[in-house]
Amino acid sequence: MTYSEEDIASNSMNLLSATSTWILVRHQWLMSKMRSILTGELCPPLQHLYQFDAIKVDHSKLPDNLGQSFSTIKQRLESVWAQTVKIHHPSSGLSVFDQLNLFQVQAHQFMHESKELNQQLWRDFTMRDPLTGTLTRLTLKSCLSQELTRSKRHQQDCAIALIDQDKFKYINDEWGHQIGDEVLVKTAQLIQQNLRAGDKLFRYGGDEWLILMPNTSRKKANLILKRIQKATAEYSHQANARIQFNNTFSFGIAECAQYDNVHNWIDAADQLLYKAKKRALPQPEINAIKDTRKSR
């Protein structure tokens, strides 16, 4: 199911806030527990702490990749917390100092691990495009800079492909932005399914994508893009109950060898993309539309 970017952004922030709250109240409980060891006063009951139970990921209007990321981090946090508190019962034969020392070790471990897991969740939610699950431009420049440096140092090929979906505005104008979003989501899936383990897919903006292909010549990258282009062109999108349509894309490929910086490298791919777009058919969606109504 495809959700609006507004819904995704709002619900992402709700889950991030819920996770931070869950961690914070446990940090506070750990502080209270240490104080109770020293003073003998009662510590707040564990069962009264804020829980994740009320959060239903399936109802959160999030794409699968973000929902799965949250579920995985949630399970790991709960597991770490269970390990932290499972032995915290009145100790026998231990001095107050030993009790406190033992507890501090476990409390420190929880605080450290929960901080890392929370940071990982924030990275997953902010470094990934909420609609399609692809990487965003937040990490694009650093990834390309690292690969540019590595490729030149080891004298290895490396290519990028800049992709633009053909006549995407027509899809939005004809059938609405929800259908357009569904096309973007499916296109991202089709591209990702045809990439190799080391390749990276970025949502460059709107209906534009950028693929980073390490250890890849322009000739090999062209073969990969032709395969992806064929897969996306053959896929039938559903506009409504009666109409299906196909969507194509144009691309430009540039190797890194002759460029000294990321800006020039991307600009070269963009110039080739522009030429490819000019060669695209005037209205590819029109002749690809199929009315699936039965003849009367």
Secondary structure, DSSP 8 states (H G I E B T S, - for coil): ----HHHHHHHHHHHHHHHHHHHHHHHHHHHHHHHHHHH------GGGS--STT--GGGS---HHHHHHHHHHHHHHHHHHHHHHTT-S--SS--HHHHHHHHHHHHHHHHHHHHHHHHHHHHHHHSB-TTT--B-TTTHHHHHHHHHHHHHHHT--EEEEEEEETTHHHHHHHH-HHHHHHHHHHHHHHHHHTS-TT-EEEEEETTEEEEEEET--HHHHHHHHHHHHHHHHH-EEESSSSEEEE--EEEEEEESTT-SSHHHHHHHHHHHHHHHHHHS-S-HHHHH-EE-----
